Amino acid sequence: AQSIPAQASDRPMTAQAAAPVAAEVSIVDGLESQGFDVSRVTVTTDRIEVDAEAAGPDPFAFDLTIDPDTARGTYTVTDMVKGQIVTTPFTVAIQTSTPERSVFTLTNPATGEIYRHDSAVSHESIAFVIPIAFAAVSLSTALYYLAIGAAIVVAGVLALEAAKAVSKIIEENGRRSSSKKRDYFVAVRSGSKVYLSPVGLTKTQALARGRTSGDVWALSRDLAKGLAKDLNPSGVPVGPEKHGSGYLLHFHPFNHVPNMHSFFGVPS
């Protein structure tokens, strides 16, 4: 069964309605500012889990689990329906999740109902009429705060904030067989942070990404410099550069052509 939302005044406000927050706000702080009590947050290259419960007269809780390899998972909502507590599991497929925008689909396996959510589109007029729409707005809130400090999804690829990703990427890469080891990984800049996908790239794939101005993170300084050199052998790569405390060191191809970052190391 689907849950039926209470009145808007009984529910936490959405992230889109909240005041701007600093980049350092964690998902726990963010959700608590929206009226949720957070019982669990796990962000690793293996899984992402967030469990939270809304404070208020009517019970509302959610359990989010995302597979980093596919940016898909489950979103289980517990709510009050006609005086009874009902738990509804949805499957979720995330296309985009950044502080600026979240786009995903929720599917109710029991009914086949599918709801596509885009935070850039106003949902206020229907969020408290269609039950699945309210579940989507709550999920969008969770993804907003998750993206601020931990993980984003771009084009269906999940990436973790570099400080959280590097050690896990190195550890997991070390366990792989020789044929599956990778020296390069997708890097995505969002705001002042760099996010890394745990899905590795071959040298050919890294070069192809760099040629289209896509950023790459390499396992070592020499690999990062070599990639920048191969992308434009006309001259010496630019760098290494770092644009402030907490940033990643990186090279650019000669003359910034193509215009990409070849990152390495950890934020410092």
Phi, psi and omega in degrees: 000153178269153179276152178247118185289151174281187179292157183302325182293341180271356187247156173296149175290159180273163180299325182294337180268352184280160176290154179303146181235160180286157182296339183280352181295127180276168178296327178295310179299318183296311180293324177296327177292341179261008175095015178257144168261122185261122182262337181204136171222122176233122179229103177221176176287349179271322184196159172233126180226137175220123175242131181210156179225135181279134174283143180148177184291333181251133181291135172208122181219155175220154178229113182250129175229126182236135173274116183300331183289333185239349186057032176237161179178207181236148178226103184259124183248132175246127185212171179267124179234112178051046176084359179238146178278125182236136178251127182237117176271132173245152167265144183232137174234118186260124175266320182216136173210099177227169177300337183272333187198144171231134179226124180201168174241141173246135179234131174268106184300331183288325184250344184081000181293134179239135179231126178259126183247134175225113184294346178282351180251136182294129179241002188301326185287341183240350188300332182252015176248316180262117184305315182295333179292322178292322176301321180293319179296320178295319177296320178300322177299314180297317181294326178301309182286330175296319181291330182299320187229002188221307188207143176233166174231126178232123181054040177076007180249123181275138178226139181261149176304136192307318182299332180269340190264325192302308184297321179292320179298314180296317180298312182291323179297325180293336180274348183283155174293161184305322183288342183253357177292147181228146179260347186228152182217150179296131174242141180228127175271132176217113186066230180263007184248159174244132179247142183240135175275134177289352178279118185283163178240142168286169178300319179298317180292322179296318178296318180296320178293316180298323181295336179260020178070021175275142180278153182223144172249133182248156183291340182213165176300315182296320178295319179296316180294319180296322178296314179299321179294316180293332179287334175210088182285007182290340182195185183283136178301151178277130176121189009284148179239156171211130190262024177141173180298135179087001181265167178267141170292149182199161171248158168241149171300158180312132177062018181059034178233113358288162185276084181221167176249132173252090187280160171203166177077199181237156178301135181211000000 
